[in-house]
Amino acid sequence: MAGEVSALADSWIAVADDAKVNEGVPLAVYPKGVNILLVRVDGVVHAIANKCAHMACPLEGGRLEGYVITCPCHDWSFDVRDGAFTQAGEIVIATYPTKLEDGKIMLSLEGVAL
């Protein structure tokens, strides 16, 4: 909109020590105030928005089975790799690129309005 300025994040941010992201145990992080859930599955760390597309319930209290996290509020399930709702792939929550650097999990918020 005219007159509005929004900053877009464009760099990698360290969000957690690699050792703190345990296999199959979701970890909530808040880089630049963005609520994100880190999930390690088969040794790979995935980053997904920490709120359900249904009623915005936090996914951090949900049940993780393989690559699927189920919301604790109303049982909506999402694939942590791509954010797709398992019952209707057209419903998607945000995912974020991650990488490991110097023992830290790095996350990119590139393109996210802050």
Number of C-alpha atoms within 10 A of each C-alpha: 5 4 4 5 8 9 9 12 15 12 11 15 17 18 19 19 14 18 10 11 19 15 14 19 14 24 19 21 17 11 15 11 8 14 14 24 22 28 26 20 20 10 11 12 23 22 25 23 24 26 18 24 21 13 11 12 16 19 27 23 16 18 17 21 12 12 17 20 25 21 25 16 15 11 13 19 25 27 21 26 18 17 24 20 22 16 10 10 12 9 13 17 18 16 22 19 15 20 16 15 11 9 11 17 21 21 22 20 21 13 11 14 12 11
